[in-house]
Amino acid sequence: MDLLATLLIVLVAASHLYFLVLEMFLWDKPLGRKTFGLSAEDAATTKVLAANQGLYNGFLAAGLVWGLLAGNIEVKVFFLACVIVAGLYGGFSVNRRIWFVQALPAAIGLIVLHL
């Protein structure tokens, strides 16, 4: 189970690094606009907000990697819980798909971590 938990945490961390790239660097590019369903005008207007959001996703990824490298279960639990809360909030406030993309993998990782 330790290997599975580690793989799930790596998956969650990698997805948050991808979110960082999408939100900080690709928001107003074709891939970013397509991913988030944005017009060029909306992407330009919200670019700074998205970059800030991407930075926070990077902090989540960094925390998960820190937990893995340190082998510290409390750090892993804390950052997985942060991802779950962020995913739940995003699912309620933006798009329910976020529950499945962000919150669910972190929740599964948290459960497996405790098995």
N, C-alpha and C positions, 0 to 999 in steps of 0.2 A: 504493500500500500504506500510505502514511502516513495517509491519510484513514481507511482501514479500521481500522488500528490505533487511531487516535484514537477512532473510533466504538465500538470494542470496549471500550476503557478507560473511556469515558463510560458505557457500558452496565454494566460491572462496578461502577464507582463509584456509579451511580444505584441499582443493586440493593442495594448495601451501605448506602446512605442509607435505602432502604426497610426493610432488616433492622433498622436502628437504630430507626426509627419503630415497627415491629412489636414489637420486644423492649423498648424503653424506655417506650413510651406506650400500646401496644395489647395488651400481653401478656395482661391479665386482662379485656379487652373481647371482645365476640363475635367480631370478625375475628381477633384474636390467638389466642383459644382454638380457633377453627375451624382456622386455619392450622397450629397446632402440635398439634392433637388433644388439648387439655387440658380437664380438668374445671375447674369454678370453684374447687374446693378446691386442686387441683394448681397452678393459675395463681396463686392467692393465696400459696401456700407458696413458689413459685419466682420470684416477681415481682422480688425484689432481685437474684437471680442473673441473670435475663434482662436486667435493666436494665444490669448490668455488661457482659454479653455484647454488648448493643446498642451500648454506648459503644465497645467495641473495634471493632465493625463500622464505626462512625463514623470512627475513626482510620484504618482501611483506606481508606475513601472519601476522607478528607481527604488522605491521602498520594498517592492516585492523581490527585486534582485538582491537588495541588501539582506532581506530575510533569508534568501536562499544561500547566499555566500557566507553569512554568519551562522547559518544553521539554527537560527533563533525562531522557535515556534511562535512566540508572542508577537514578534515583528510580522511574521507571515499572517497570523490571525488578524492583527490590526489592519494591515493594508488590504487583505482580502475583504474585511468588513467595510473598509472605506470604499472599495470598488463596488460592493453590493449596494451600499447606501447611494452612491452616485448613480448607479444603474437603475435603482428603484425610482429615484427622483427624476432621472431623465426619461424613464418609461412613462411616468405620470405626467410630466410637464412638456415633453417634446414628442416622443413617438414610442409606442409600446414595443416596437422592435428592439429597443435598447435593453429591455428586460432580458431578452434572449441572447443578445450579442455581448452585453457587459455583465449584468447581474447574475444570470444563470451559471456561466462558467466559473465565476468567482465563488458562488454558493456551492457548487459541486466540489470545487477545490477545497473549500473550507470543511465540508462534510468529510471528504476523503482524508484530509489532514488529521481528522480526529478519529479515524477508524483504526 
